[in-house]
Amino acid sequence: MRNIKKDKILAVLLLLPSLLAMLVFIYGFIGFTGYASLSNWKTLKLDFTFVGFNNYVRLFQNPRFIIDLKNTLTFTVFFLVSTILIGFILAVLLEQKVKGEGIFRNIFLFPMAISFVVTGVVWRWLLAPGNTETGPLGVNFLFAKLGLDFLQSGWYTDPAVGIKAVVIAAAWQMSGYIMALYLAGMRAIPEEMKEAARVDGATEFDIYRYIIIPLLQPITLSAVIILGHISLKIFDLVVAMTGPGVGFSTDVPALFMFDTTFRGNRFAQGSAIAMVLLLMVAVLVVPYLIRTNKEEVIR
């Protein structure tokens, strides 16, 4: 009995520093940010005069923030669909036991080893549209050489394309990760189940439709949560690749928060943007965590 108590005390002592650090540097700073968002802090000088939700009202009256929310919605939808679809297709191809599978798997996973900043710089070069003096550049140059001029675009310099060009870079980096998730899930499905379906006359398409895809739903849900979390708080990729863009066509809330807080010194307004971002992420992540905890309790 004494040994059990000692083990519990030792466990608490070992976890205490991490718990205190988390309490201060995560929840403490969240609380401070929330309090600052309700203040009149507009300069480098601290001013915690309470103004209620005035900062939030002004924020949602700001045309740039409304554009940012629309860009975030567009980015999230296109990013989720393209990344999950590409990752699933790559996993299906590798599941066929192709020669050199390990090489292909490493090639597809390699972008995950690169930071979003590097990805942004590289894709900024690749999607540079060029001009009348330089001629087409990047992928536009490739299209011109292949006689596919109709595929040329202004990419991130074209407000009509804007944030969708950033999706290309983000999907390129994250598709390999989603591929790995799906591939692991497919390898965990018993081969006997597939063989039984084939004996009953099921085609390969039927096997994927009625067996594999339904069994991969937990992985798909995890992928949606992970990618959705990334898309809502995306910052470094946009900064390195495009900045706010023409007419804020590639602007996002995190970039707006950075400009407002650290360039404009409007700390209360920047804190309000940060809290809105936190709520957006919480709406996506918290239900998933609650569901996961319930499933663990049931097990």
N, C-alpha and C positions, 0 to 999 in steps of 0.2 A: 504494500500500500504506500509506504514511504517512497519507494522507487518511482511509483506512478506520479506522486505529487512532485517529486524532484524533476522528473521528466517534463511535466507540465510547466513548472516554473522555468526550467531551462529553455523550453520552447518559446515561452512568452518573452524571456529576456533576449533571445536571439532575434525574435521578430519585432521587438519594441523599437529599435532604431529605424527600421524600414517603415514601420507604422507611423512613427513620429514624423519622419521625412515626408511621407505621403500626405499626412495630415496638414503639414505646414506648406509644402511646395506645390501641392495639387489643390486640395480643398481650401486651404487658406488663401491661396492666390485667386481661386475662383470666387471666393467670398469677397475678397478685396476688389476684384474686377467688377463684380455685381454692384458693390457699394459705390465704386467710382462712376459707374454708368448712370447713377441717380444723382450725381453731383454736378457742380458748375465748373469743373476743372478744365480750363481752356488754355492755360499757359504752363510754362515750366514751374511756376509757383503753385504749390498745392492749394487747392480750393475745394473743400468738401461741402460747400453750401448745398443743402438738399433742394433739388428742383423736381423731384418725382420722375415721371416718365416723359418729361419734355424732350430728352435726348432721343428717345425711341420714336416719338412723334415726328421730330425733325428728320430722323433717319429715314422713315418710310415716306416722307415727303420729298426726299432727295432723288431726283431722276437717275443719278448714277447708281444708287443702291438698288433701285427697281430693275435697272438693266442688269446689274450684277446677279440678282436673283433669277432673272430669266436665263442668263448665261449659265448659271449653275444648274438649273433644271435641264437645259439643253445638253450640257456637258455630261450630266449624270446619266440621262437616258441613253445617249449615244455611246457613252463609255461603257456602261453596263452591258448593253446589248452586244456591241462589237467585241468586247473583251471576252465575255462568256461564250459567245458563239465561236470565235476563233480558237479559244482555249479548248473547247469541247471537240471541235473538228481536228485539231492537232492531236488530242488524246486518242480519238478514234483511229487516226492514221497510225499512231505508234502502237496501239493495241493490236494491230495486225501482225506483230512480231516481224517487222521489217528488218533487213540487214543494216547493221550500223545504228541500231536503235539508240544505243548509249550516246553516240556522237550527235545524232539529231536532238536527243533530249537535252544535252548540254548546250547545243546551239540555241534552242528555243528558250532555255532558262537563263542564258547569258545576260540578256538585258536587265534581269533582276539584280545583277551585281553592279549596275551602274546607277548613280544617283539621278534624280529628276533634273538636277541642274545640268549635268552632262548631256542627258537626253534632250533637254530643251535647246542647248547650244547646237547639237548635231542636227536636230530637226529644223532649227532655224535656218541652217545652211541648206539642207535638203529641200525645204519648201520656199526658199527665196525665189520670188517670181521673176526677178530680172527687170530690165527696162529697155528702152529703145537704144541706149548706148551700149549696154553689156550684152543685150540679147537675152534669151531665156536661160535661166540658171537652174541648178538642182534637178528635181524630177521634171520640171518643165523642159529642160534641155534634153532629157532622155525621151520625153514624149515627142519633141520636135524631130529628133533623129529617127524615131520609129514611125514617123508619119502620123502620129496620134495627136495632132495639134488641138483637136476638139477637147482633149482631156486637160489642157493647160488651164491654170487658174491663178488668181492672185493670192490664193491660200490665206494666210493670216493677215495679209494687207487688204483683203476684200471683206468689207463689213458683212456681206451676204454669207460668206463662209465663216470667217471669224473664229469662234470658239470650236467649230468642228475640226479645224486644222490642228488644234491642240489635242483633240480626241485621238487623232491618228498617232501622235507621239506617245500619248498615255497608254493607248491600247497596245502599241508595239512593245512597251516595257512590261506590261502586266499580263499579257496573254500567256506567256510561258509559265507563269506562276499558277494561273488557273488551269492550264494544261496539266501541270503536276498534280493538282488536287483531283482533277477528274481521272487522271491515269491511275492514281493510287486507289480511287474508289472503284474503278473498273476491275483492277487486279484483285480487289477484295471480294468480288462477286463470285460465288462458286461456279466452276466450269460445268458441274453436273446440272445446274439449273438451266444453263444454255443448251446443253446437250439434250435434256429432256424436252425443251421447247422445239428443238430441231426434229426430234423423233416424232413429235406431234404435228409436224408439217409447217412450223413457223419459219419464215424467211429471216434473213439477217436484219432486214428493216424492222420486221415485227419484234424481233428480240430486243433491239434497241428501243423501240417505241413502247413496248408493254412490260419489259423487264428492267433493262439497264437504266433508262432515263428515270422511271419512277423510283428506283432504288438510289439514284444519285441526287434525289431532292434535298437531303440534308447538306450535301456538298454545295449544291446550287444556292441554297439559302445562305450558307457561310460565305460563298463568293460574293453574293449580292451585298451582304453586310460589310465585308472587307472593302470591296470596290466602292460602295456607296460612301463609306467613311472617308476614303481617300478623295473621292470626287468633291465632297462637300467642303473639305478644308484645303483643296489644292492651292498651292502658292508658288513653290519653287520652280515648277515646270513653266508656269505662266510668266514669271519674272524673267527666267532665262531665255524663253522662246519668243515672247511677243510683247510683254508689258501690257498696259491697258488696251492697246490696239486702237485702230481708227474708230472714233466715235464710241469708245469703250466696248468695242465688239468682242474683245477677249478679256475684259475685266472680270474679276471675281471678288466676292466679299473679303477674302483674306488680304488681297492686294489693296483694296479700298481701306481696310483697317490699318494696314501698314502705312499707307500714305497719310491717312487722317491722324494717326497717333504719333508717328516718329518723324514725319515731314511737316505736318501742319500743327503739331503740338496740341491738338484738340483731344486730350486724353479721355475726357468723359464720353465724347462721341465715339472714339475708338473703342472704348470699353463696351459701349452699347452694341457695336458691331460684333465684338468678340462674344458677347452673351447670346446674341441671335445665332451666331455660328454654333455655339455650344448647344443651344436648344435644338437646332436642326440636326446635329449629330446625335443628340440624346434621343430624339424621336425615332431615329433609325436603329440605334444600338440598344437602348434600354429594353424594349420589348423582346429583342433577341436574347439578351442576358437573362431576363425573367423566364423565358421559355426554356432556355438551356438549364437553368437551375432547377426548374420543375421536373424536367426529364431526368436529371441526375438524382433527385430525391426519390422519384418513382423507381428508378433502378436500384 
